[in-house]
Amino acid sequence: MKHKFTLLYFLFFSIITASAQNVTGIWKGHFVQNTFGYFEERYKFEVQIAQLANNAINGVTYSYRTTVFYGKANLNGFYTPNTKVLTVNETKLVEVKIDGQSQPCLMTCYLEYNKMGDLETLTGTYTSRKLKDKSDCGNGKVYLERTLASDFYKEDFLIKRENELKKKSAPVAKFKEPSQRPLVQNKSTPKITSPKKPLVQNKTAPVTKSVKPGAEGDLIGKTDKKITPAPPTVALPPKDEQVKVPKQIEKTLPKPEVIRRRNNELVKTITTSAKEIKIDLYDNGEIDGDTISVYDNNKLIVSRKRLTDKAITFTIKSDENVSTHEFVMVAENLGSIPPNTALMVITAGTQRYELFLTSTEQKNAVVVVEYKPEKQPQP
């Protein structure tokens, strides 16, 4: 009985592991250092992960905040599928830029994987140690979202995996060898014999003539009797019934040049039943002079505004006539710390969303808000 239980447990664990979520990919967000409640020091954080067959992981991390702080480190760790817990341990700094008064540190992150609809996140805490003497270097919280694009460049292991997935998804056409293909030989052309006697038609029954598509005009003027079409029936609404006015269709504006010539990366699609939506834009991190423009359905609504700790605010309204708003954030410059990054806060009714947008001179950030009215309960 002990061996049977062990075997069943092993099979059950194998099924869980096989169906677990793979964490390979690019994760972007931030980490916040605990500072005893006085203020928060928020740093931008990007992690590129490769999950191995034994659930071990390796990859790289990018940490950056100001012109005097930037670091890239190698990482290793492991992922536990049944608890969805990920341990990320920075092992070595491969690139660093820091001022003379600071010391570089290496982090160890303890993260939990979650998925809500299309949004995949890694959230948790971190501890850190100084590179020279291994002493404590602070701790805090981490928030990351899975994304397709990097603020820097994709590591080779991610490019290799993407190419492998493309090969697996490409359809393979199967052809038989020429010797195996059945050959159809047409030895003789079948003869078509026409009936010697004409078919007898019933005079009392109408005869329907077959007409080739596109040759309907050949029958005009050849019928024995003129067929007068019946007058169309027009249904008039009752006097007390209100005539419905057709919906107005908003004219689609042509895409501006800055949207057409740059790549447009979709960050998120939000569906809401709220007709009024408020949007606030802040600088995400150190205020370094980032300037942006924002388009709503190709219409310029924010022109060359500088991102700061004070919100750039605008409100849009949706209804059945204009149910989709496509917001495109365009970088007008990259500030002193590339790339151009912003925190977008969307308030739709009781719902609130916080999105991290990144734009450069090659790509724009896109957020789509779709309005869908709530279904009315049937009486």
C-alpha positions as CSV (number, residue, x, y, z in Angstrom):
1,M,0.0,0.0,0.0
2,K,2.9,2.3,0.7
3,H,4.3,1.8,-2.8
4,K,1.0,2.5,-4.4
5,F,0.5,5.7,-2.4
6,T,3.9,6.9,-3.4
7,L,3.3,6.1,-7.1
8,L,-0.1,7.9,-7.1
9,Y,1.5,10.9,-5.3
10,F,4.3,11.0,-7.9
11,L,1.8,10.9,-10.8
12,F,-0.3,13.6,-9.3
13,F,2.7,15.8,-8.7
14,S,3.9,15.2,-12.3
15,I,0.5,16.3,-13.7
16,I,0.6,19.5,-11.6
17,T,4.1,20.3,-12.8
18,A,3.3,19.6,-16.4
19,S,0.3,21.9,-16.4
20,A,2.0,24.7,-14.5
21,Q,2.6,28.1,-15.9
22,N,5.9,28.7,-17.6
23,V,7.5,32.0,-16.3
24,T,10.0,32.4,-19.2
25,G,9.7,35.9,-20.6
26,I,10.1,39.6,-19.9
27,W,8.7,41.1,-16.6
28,K,8.7,44.8,-16.0
29,G,7.7,47.0,-13.1
30,H,9.4,48.4,-10.1
31,F,10.7,47.8,-6.6
32,V,10.2,50.1,-3.6
33,Q,12.7,50.3,-0.8
34,N,11.3,50.4,2.7
35,T,12.3,53.7,4.3
36,F,10.5,53.6,7.6
37,G,7.4,55.4,6.3
38,Y,8.9,58.7,5.5
39,F,9.0,58.4,1.7
40,E,9.3,55.8,-0.9
41,E,12.3,55.2,-3.1
42,R,10.9,53.6,-6.3
43,Y,13.3,52.0,-8.8
44,K,12.4,50.7,-12.2
45,F,13.0,47.0,-12.5
46,E,13.1,44.6,-15.5
47,V,13.7,40.9,-15.2
48,Q,14.3,38.5,-18.2
49,I,13.8,34.9,-17.1
50,A,14.5,31.5,-18.7
51,Q,12.7,28.6,-17.0
52,L,14.6,25.3,-17.4
53,A,13.3,21.7,-17.5
54,N,13.9,21.1,-13.8
55,N,12.1,24.4,-12.9
56,A,15.4,26.1,-12.2
57,I,15.7,29.6,-13.7
58,N,18.4,31.9,-14.9
59,G,18.5,35.2,-16.7
60,V,19.3,38.9,-16.1
61,T,17.9,41.9,-14.2
62,Y,17.9,45.6,-15.0
63,S,17.6,48.2,-12.2
64,Y,17.6,51.9,-13.0
65,R,16.4,55.2,-11.5
66,T,18.5,58.2,-12.3
67,T,21.4,59.2,-14.5
68,V,23.7,58.2,-11.6
69,F,22.2,54.7,-11.0
70,Y,22.0,51.8,-13.5
71,G,22.8,48.2,-13.0
72,K,22.5,44.9,-14.9
73,A,23.0,41.6,-13.1
74,N,23.0,37.9,-13.8
75,L,20.4,35.8,-11.9
76,N,19.6,32.3,-11.0
77,G,16.9,30.7,-8.8
78,F,14.0,28.3,-9.0
79,Y,10.3,28.2,-9.5
80,T,7.9,26.0,-7.5
81,P,4.8,25.3,-9.7
82,N,2.5,23.9,-7.0
83,T,2.9,27.0,-4.8
84,K,3.6,29.4,-7.7
85,V,6.5,30.9,-5.8
86,L,9.6,32.2,-7.6
87,T,13.0,32.9,-6.0
88,V,15.2,35.3,-8.0
89,N,18.8,35.6,-6.8
90,E,21.2,38.2,-8.4
91,T,24.6,36.6,-8.6
92,K,26.9,39.1,-10.4
93,L,26.8,42.6,-11.6
94,V,27.8,42.7,-15.3
95,E,27.1,46.4,-15.9
96,V,26.9,49.2,-13.4
97,K,26.8,53.0,-13.2
98,I,26.7,54.6,-9.8
99,D,28.0,57.7,-8.1
100,G,31.0,57.6,-5.7
101,Q,29.0,57.9,-2.5
102,S,26.9,54.8,-3.1
103,Q,27.7,51.1,-3.1
104,P,26.3,48.5,-5.5
105,C,24.0,45.8,-4.0
106,L,22.7,42.4,-5.1
107,M,19.1,41.5,-4.5
108,T,17.2,38.3,-3.7
109,C,13.5,38.4,-4.6
110,Y,10.7,36.2,-3.3
111,L,7.8,36.5,-5.8
112,E,4.4,34.9,-6.3
113,Y,2.9,34.4,-9.7
114,N,-0.7,35.4,-10.3
115,K,-2.9,35.7,-13.4
116,M,-6.1,37.8,-13.7
117,G,-7.5,37.7,-17.2
118,D,-4.8,38.7,-19.5
119,L,-2.7,40.3,-16.8
120,E,0.2,38.1,-15.4
121,T,2.1,39.5,-12.4
122,L,5.0,38.6,-10.1
123,T,4.6,40.3,-6.7
124,G,6.5,40.0,-3.4
125,T,9.4,41.2,-1.4
126,Y,13.2,41.5,-1.7
127,T,16.3,41.7,0.5
128,S,19.7,43.0,-0.6
129,R,23.3,42.8,0.4
130,K,26.3,45.0,-0.4
131,L,28.6,43.7,-3.0
132,K,31.9,44.4,-1.1
133,D,31.2,43.3,2.5
134,K,27.9,41.4,2.1
135,S,26.2,43.6,4.8
136,D,22.6,44.5,4.7
137,C,21.6,46.9,1.9
138,G,17.9,47.3,2.5
139,N,14.6,45.6,1.7
140,G,11.3,46.3,0.2
141,K,8.5,45.3,-2.2
142,V,8.5,44.2,-5.9
143,Y,5.8,44.5,-8.5
144,L,6.3,43.1,-12.1
145,E,4.0,42.5,-15.1
146,R,4.6,40.1,-18.0
147,T,5.2,42.0,-21.3
148,L,6.5,41.3,-24.8
149,A,8.9,44.2,-25.2
150,S,12.1,45.1,-23.3
151,D,13.3,48.6,-22.4
152,F,16.7,47.4,-23.4
153,Y,17.1,44.4,-25.6
154,K,16.0,40.7,-25.5
155,E,18.6,38.2,-24.3
156,D,19.6,35.4,-26.7
157,F,17.7,32.7,-24.7
158,L,14.4,34.6,-25.3
159,I,15.1,35.1,-29.0
160,K,15.9,31.4,-29.3
161,R,12.7,30.3,-27.5
162,E,10.6,32.6,-29.7
163,N,12.1,31.0,-32.9
164,E,11.5,27.5,-31.5
165,L,7.8,28.4,-30.8
166,K,7.4,29.8,-34.3
167,K,8.8,26.6,-35.8
168,K,6.4,24.4,-33.7
169,S,3.4,26.5,-34.7
170,A,4.2,26.6,-38.4
171,P,2.0,24.2,-40.4
172,V,3.9,21.3,-42.1
173,A,2.6,20.3,-45.5
174,K,2.7,16.6,-46.1
175,F,3.2,15.4,-49.7
176,K,3.3,11.9,-51.0
177,E,6.2,10.7,-53.1
178,P,5.5,10.9,-56.9
179,S,5.4,7.1,-57.1
180,Q,2.7,6.9,-54.4
181,R,0.4,9.5,-56.0
182,P,-2.6,7.9,-57.7
183,L,-2.6,8.7,-61.4
184,V,-5.9,9.4,-63.1
185,Q,-5.7,8.7,-66.8
186,N,-8.5,9.9,-69.0
187,K,-8.5,7.5,-71.9
188,S,-11.5,8.7,-73.7
189,T,-13.7,11.8,-73.6
190,P,-17.2,11.0,-72.5
191,K,-19.8,11.8,-75.2
192,I,-22.8,14.0,-74.3
193,T,-25.9,12.8,-76.1
194,S,-28.8,15.2,-76.4
195,P,-32.4,13.8,-76.3
196,K,-33.8,13.2,-79.8
197,K,-37.3,14.3,-78.8
198,P,-38.1,17.5,-77.0
199,L,-39.4,17.2,-73.5
200,V,-43.2,17.5,-73.2
201,Q,-44.0,20.5,-71.1
202,N,-47.2,20.7,-69.0
203,K,-49.0,23.8,-70.3
204,T,-50.8,24.3,-67.1
205,A,-47.7,24.4,-65.0
206,P,-45.1,27.2,-65.2
207,V,-41.7,26.3,-66.4
208,T,-38.6,27.7,-64.6
209,K,-35.6,28.4,-66.8
210,S,-32.1,27.9,-65.5
211,V,-30.0,31.0,-65.9
212,K,-26.2,31.1,-65.5
213,P,-25.0,33.7,-62.9
214,G,-24.4,37.0,-64.6
215,A,-26.6,36.2,-67.6
216,E,-30.0,37.2,-66.1
217,G,-30.2,40.1,-68.7
218,D,-30.6,37.5,-71.6
219,L,-34.1,36.8,-70.5
220,I,-35.3,40.4,-70.7
221,G,-37.8,40.8,-73.5
222,K,-38.0,37.0,-74.2
223,T,-40.9,36.2,-71.9
224,D,-44.3,35.7,-73.4
225,K,-46.0,37.8,-70.8
226,K,-45.0,40.9,-69.0
227,I,-44.6,40.3,-65.3
228,T,-45.6,43.3,-63.2
229,P,-43.8,43.3,-59.9
230,A,-46.0,43.7,-56.8
231,P,-45.8,47.1,-55.2
232,P,-43.5,47.1,-52.1
233,T,-45.2,46.9,-48.8
234,V,-44.4,49.9,-46.6
235,A,-45.0,49.3,-42.9
236,L,-45.8,52.6,-41.2
237,P,-45.2,53.0,-37.5
238,P,-48.2,53.7,-35.2
239,K,-48.8,57.3,-34.5
240,D,-48.0,56.9,-30.8
241,E,-44.8,55.0,-31.5
242,Q,-41.6,57.0,-31.5
243,V,-39.5,56.7,-34.7
244,K,-35.9,55.5,-33.8
245,V,-33.1,57.7,-35.0
246,P,-30.1,55.8,-36.5
247,K,-26.9,55.9,-34.5
248,Q,-24.4,58.5,-35.4
249,I,-21.1,57.1,-36.7
250,E,-18.0,58.9,-35.6
251,K,-15.7,59.8,-38.5
252,T,-12.4,57.9,-38.4
253,L,-9.5,60.4,-38.4
254,P,-6.3,59.6,-40.5
255,K,-3.4,58.3,-38.4
256,P,-0.8,61.1,-37.7
257,E,2.7,60.6,-39.1
258,V,4.2,59.9,-35.6
259,I,1.8,57.0,-35.1
260,R,2.3,55.5,-38.7
261,R,6.1,55.6,-38.7
262,R,6.6,54.2,-35.2
263,N,5.8,50.7,-33.7
264,N,2.7,50.8,-31.6
265,E,2.9,48.4,-28.6
266,L,-0.4,47.5,-27.0
267,V,0.0,47.6,-23.2
268,K,-3.5,46.7,-22.1
269,T,-7.2,46.5,-23.2
270,I,-9.7,47.6,-20.5
271,T,-13.5,46.9,-20.7
272,T,-15.8,49.0,-18.6
273,S,-19.5,49.9,-18.3
274,A,-18.7,53.4,-17.0
275,K,-19.5,56.2,-19.5
276,E,-17.1,58.7,-17.9
277,I,-13.4,57.7,-17.6
278,K,-10.7,59.8,-15.9
279,I,-7.1,59.4,-16.8
280,D,-4.1,60.8,-14.9
281,L,-0.5,60.6,-16.1
282,Y,2.6,61.0,-13.9
283,D,6.3,60.5,-14.4
284,N,7.2,56.9,-13.4
285,G,10.2,57.3,-11.2
286,E,12.7,60.1,-11.2
287,I,11.4,63.4,-12.7
288,D,13.9,63.8,-15.6
289,G,12.2,66.0,-18.1
290,D,10.1,63.4,-20.0
291,T,7.7,65.1,-22.5
292,I,4.8,63.3,-24.1
293,S,1.8,63.8,-26.4
294,V,-1.4,61.7,-26.2
295,Y,-3.8,60.8,-29.0
296,D,-7.3,59.5,-28.6
297,N,-8.6,57.7,-31.7
298,N,-5.9,59.6,-33.7
299,K,-7.0,63.0,-32.3
300,L,-4.4,65.0,-30.4
301,I,-5.7,65.6,-26.8
302,V,-2.4,66.2,-24.9
303,S,0.3,68.2,-26.7
304,R,4.0,68.2,-25.6
305,K,3.3,68.1,-21.8
306,R,6.1,67.4,-19.3
307,L,5.6,64.5,-16.9
308,T,6.0,65.4,-13.2
309,D,4.7,64.3,-9.9
310,K,1.6,66.4,-10.6
311,A,-1.0,64.6,-12.8
312,I,-1.7,65.5,-16.4
313,T,-5.5,64.9,-16.2
314,F,-8.2,64.5,-18.9
315,T,-11.7,62.9,-19.0
316,I,-13.3,61.1,-21.8
317,K,-16.9,60.0,-22.3
318,S,-18.1,56.8,-24.0
319,D,-21.5,55.6,-25.2
320,E,-22.9,53.2,-27.9
321,N,-21.9,55.6,-30.7
322,V,-18.2,55.9,-29.6
323,S,-17.6,52.7,-27.7
324,T,-13.8,52.3,-28.2
325,H,-11.0,54.7,-27.3
326,E,-7.5,54.0,-28.4
327,F,-5.0,56.1,-26.5
328,V,-1.5,56.4,-27.9
329,M,1.3,57.9,-25.8
330,V,4.1,59.4,-27.9
331,A,7.5,60.3,-26.6
332,E,8.5,63.8,-27.6
333,N,11.8,63.4,-26.0
334,L,13.6,60.8,-23.8
335,G,14.5,63.0,-20.8
336,S,17.8,62.6,-19.2
337,I,17.2,58.9,-18.4
338,P,16.0,56.9,-21.4
339,P,13.4,55.6,-22.1
340,N,10.4,57.8,-21.6
341,T,8.2,56.2,-18.9
342,A,4.9,57.2,-17.4
343,L,2.4,55.9,-14.8
344,M,-1.2,56.0,-16.2
345,V,-4.0,55.8,-13.7
346,I,-7.4,55.1,-15.2
347,T,-10.5,55.6,-13.0
348,A,-13.7,54.1,-14.5
349,G,-16.6,54.1,-12.1
350,T,-15.5,52.1,-9.1
351,Q,-12.6,50.5,-11.0
352,R,-9.0,51.8,-10.9
353,Y,-6.1,50.6,-13.1
354,E,-2.4,51.5,-12.8
355,L,-0.4,51.0,-16.0
356,F,3.3,51.5,-16.6
357,L,3.9,52.9,-20.1
358,T,7.2,53.1,-22.0
359,S,7.8,55.0,-25.2
360,T,10.9,55.8,-27.3
361,E,11.7,57.3,-30.6
362,Q,10.9,54.0,-32.2
363,K,7.8,52.9,-30.4
364,N,4.6,54.3,-28.9
365,A,2.6,52.9,-25.9
366,V,-1.1,52.0,-26.6
367,V,-4.0,51.5,-24.2
368,V,-7.5,50.6,-25.4
369,V,-10.6,51.3,-23.4
370,E,-13.8,49.6,-24.6
371,Y,-17.3,50.6,-23.4
372,K,-19.9,47.8,-22.9
373,P,-23.1,48.7,-21.2
374,E,-24.4,46.5,-18.5
375,K,-27.1,44.1,-19.5
376,Q,-30.5,45.1,-18.2
377,P,-32.3,42.4,-16.3
378,Q,-35.3,41.0,-18.3
379,P,-38.7,41.5,-16.7
